């Protein structure tokens, strides 16, 4: 097994790739939209492909980034690239307690560096127009409703992870594809409800970047993207462990 330092670096790099490509796609979608349509209505997520088409494109960007990270770095760190996944695995004793905090810190740093790098690549329009791809509930979506949606989305993600990556009976070689496509599907479905974070680090990076560079202050929404994903991840991990446990009665 690689040292904790090497595994933490792998988590940092993997989370960087996730946020750079995933939120980068969201930022560019908004920049395209701002260049083509009058800014007279709230039309976040509407670009050249139309609403659902845009969410599919953004979802696939996240999915491909996750897929690449898993195949490239999974053998080093397990490629959690998500504090909720790390905590979910810890909850069912699939991850050591002493490694939880270093993994989460690495994930938060990777996400933050990705957001700042996107500003270097795209300019301040990434902040002023794209909001660095920060997630927030859409108009009409309540706070607790958003938490539930994030919990459900992360539940689906972690249930997939348990089945295709953690379970030793899983067919090898398909984890990256299955997990990536699951994320793409969830984002396509619930993106226009909460932004479909499913990942506290994915939300933390853009929030920090916006705060440092004069963008929107959305920190009041941050608990949604911590509580929802962690609850969903822990419930999924516990449920999977229960389903595969051996029955003791005839």
C-alpha positions in Angstrom: 0.0 0.0 0.0 1.2 3.5 -0.8 2.1 5.8 2.1 -0.6 8.1 3.5 1.2 11.1 2.0 1.1 9.6 -1.5 -2.5 8.6 -1.1 -3.4 12.1 0.0 -1.6 13.6 -3.0 -3.6 11.2 -5.2 -6.8 12.4 -3.6 -5.8 16.0 -4.1 -5.1 15.4 -7.8 -8.2 13.3 -8.4 -10.4 16.0 -6.8 -8.7 18.7 -8.8 -9.5 16.8 -12.0 -13.1 16.4 -10.9 -13.7 20.0 -10.1 -11.6 21.4 -13.0 -13.4 19.5 -15.7 -16.9 19.3 -14.1 -17.3 22.8 -12.8 -15.4 24.0 -15.8 -18.1 22.6 -18.1 -20.7 24.4 -15.9 -18.9 27.7 -16.1 -18.4 27.5 -19.8 -22.1 26.7 -20.3 -23.1 29.8 -18.4 -20.6 31.9 -20.3 -22.0 30.6 -23.6 -25.5 31.4 -22.4 -24.6 34.9 -21.3 -23.1 35.6 -24.7 -26.2 34.4 -26.6 -29.2 35.4 -24.6 -30.3 38.6 -22.9 -29.6 38.6 -19.2 -33.2 39.5 -18.4 -34.3 36.4 -16.7 -32.9 33.7 -14.4 -31.7 31.2 -16.9 -28.8 29.4 -15.2 -28.0 26.2 -17.1 -29.6 27.2 -20.4 -27.1 27.3 -23.2 -26.8 26.2 -26.8 -28.1 22.7 -26.1 -31.2 23.7 -24.1 -31.7 23.0 -20.4 -31.6 19.2 -20.1 -29.0 19.0 -22.8 -26.8 21.3 -20.9 -27.1 19.2 -17.7 -26.3 16.1 -19.7 -23.2 17.7 -21.0 -22.1 18.9 -17.6 -22.9 15.5 -16.1 -20.8 13.7 -18.7 -17.9 16.1 -18.0 -18.1 15.2 -14.3 -18.5 11.5 -15.2 -15.6 11.4 -17.6 -13.4 13.2 -15.0 -14.3 10.7 -12.3 -13.8 7.8 -14.7 -10.4 8.9 -15.6 -9.4 9.6 -12.0 -10.6 6.2 -10.9 -8.6 4.3 -13.6 -5.5 6.5 -13.1 -5.5 6.8 -9.3 -7.8 4.2 -7.9 -5.0 1.7 -7.3 -3.1 4.3 -5.2 -5.7 5.9 -2.9 -9.0 4.2 -3.8 -10.0 7.5 -5.5 -12.6 8.7 -3.1 -12.3 12.3 -4.3 -15.3 13.1 -2.1 -15.5 13.6 1.7 -18.9 11.9 1.8 -17.5 8.8 0.2 -14.6 8.7 2.7 -17.0 9.1 5.6 -19.4 6.5 4.2 -16.7 3.9 3.9 -15.4 4.8 7.3 -18.9 4.3 8.7 -18.9 0.6 7.6 -15.2 0.0 8.7 -13.9 0.0 5.1 -11.6 2.9 5.8 -9.3 3.5 8.8 -10.2 6.4 11.1 -6.7 7.9 11.2 -6.8 8.5 7.4 -10.2 10.2 7.3 -9.0 13.8 8.1 -6.0 13.7 5.8 -8.1 12.5 2.9 -10.7 15.2 3.4 -8.1 17.9 3.7 -6.5 16.8 0.5 -9.9 16.7 -1.3 -10.7 20.2 -0.1 -7.3 21.5 -1.2 -7.6 19.9 -4.6 -11.1 21.3 -5.2 -9.9 24.8 -4.2 -6.9 24.7 -6.4 -9.1 23.6 -9.3 -11.4 26.6 -8.9 -8.5 29.0 -8.7 -6.9 27.4 -11.8 -10.2 27.9 -13.7 -10.0 31.6 -13.1 -6.5 31.6 -14.4 -7.6 29.8 -17.5 -10.9 31.6 -18.2 -10.4 35.0 -16.6 -12.7 36.8 -14.1 -15.8 35.9 -16.2 -15.5 32.5 -14.6 -16.4 34.2 -11.4 -18.7 37.0 -12.5 -20.7 35.0 -15.0 -20.0 31.4 -14.2 -19.9 31.7 -10.4 -17.1 29.1 -10.5 -19.8 26.5 -11.0 -20.9 26.9 -7.4 -24.0 25.0 -6.4 -27.1 26.5 -4.8 -30.8 25.5 -4.6 -32.8 26.7 -7.6 -35.7 29.2 -7.1 -38.6 27.5 -5.4 -36.5 24.7 -3.8 -36.5 24.7 0.0 -33.5 24.2 2.2 -34.6 20.8 3.6 -35.9 19.8 0.2 -32.4 20.4 -1.2 -30.8 18.4 1.6 -33.1 15.5 0.8 -32.3 15.7 -3.0 -28.5 15.8 -2.3 -28.9 12.8 0.1 -30.8 10.8 -2.5 -28.3 11.6 -5.3 -25.3 10.7 -3.1 -27.1 7.5 -1.9 -27.3 6.3 -5.5 -23.6 7.2 -6.0 -22.3 5.4 -2.9 -24.6 2.4 -3.4 -23.0 2.0 -6.8 -19.5 2.4 -5.4 -20.2 -0.3 -2.8 -21.4 -2.7 -5.4 -18.8 -2.2 -8.1 -15.7 -1.0 -6.3 -15.8 -2.1 -2.6 -17.4 -5.5 -2.8 -14.7 -8.0 -3.6 -17.2 -10.0 -5.7 -17.6 -7.2 -8.2 -16.4 -7.8 -11.8 -13.0 -6.0 -12.1 -12.4 -3.3 -14.5 -15.8 -1.7 -14.7 -15.8 0.5 -11.5 -14.7 3.7 -13.2 -17.3 3.4 -16.0 -20.2 2.5 -13.7 -19.4 5.2 -11.2 -18.8 7.9 -13.8 -22.0 7.2 -15.6 -23.9 7.1 -12.4 -22.7 10.5 -11.5 -23.6 11.8 -15.0 -27.1 10.4 -14.7 -27.7 11.9 -11.3 -26.5 15.3 -12.4 -28.7 15.2 -15.4 -31.7 14.4 -13.3 -31.2 16.7 -10.2 -28.9 19.3 -11.6 -31.7 21.8 -12.0 -32.8 21.3 -8.4 -29.7 21.7 -6.3 -26.9 21.8 -8.8 -26.2 18.2 -8.0 -23.1 18.5 -5.9 -23.1 15.1 -4.2 -19.7 16.1 -2.8 -18.8 18.6 -0.1 -15.4 19.3 -1.6 -16.9 20.0 -5.1 -19.0 22.7 -3.5 -16.3 24.0 -1.1 -13.8 24.8 -3.9 -16.1 27.1 -5.9 -17.4 28.7 -2.7 -13.9 29.5 -1.5 -12.9 30.8 -4.9 -15.9 33.1 -5.1 -15.3 34.4 -1.7 -11.7 35.2 -2.3 -12.3 36.8 -5.7 -15.4 38.9 -5.0 -18.1 36.5 -6.3 -21.3 35.5 -4.7 -21.4 34.6 -1.0 -23.3 31.3 -0.9 -21.9 29.9 2.4 -25.3 29.9 4.0 -26.1 27.0 1.6 -23.0 25.0 2.4 -24.7 22.8 5.1 -27.0 21.5 2.3 -23.9 20.1 0.5 -22.4 18.7 3.7 -25.4 17.2 5.5 -27.1 15.8 2.4 -24.2 14.0 0.8 -22.9 12.6 4.1 -26.3 11.3 5.2 -26.9 9.7 1.8 -23.4 8.2 1.7 -23.6 6.6 5.2 -27.1 5.3 4.7 -26.1 3.7 1.4 -23.0 2.1 2.9 -24.9 0.7 5.9 -27.7 -0.6 3.7 -25.3 -2.4 1.3 -23.5 -4.0 4.2 -26.8 -5.2 5.6 -27.9 -6.6 2.2 -24.7 -8.6 1.8 -24.5 -9.8 5.3 -25.2 -13.5 5.9 -28.5 -14.5 7.4 -28.1 -16.3 10.7 -31.6 -17.9 10.6 -33.0 -20.6 8.4 
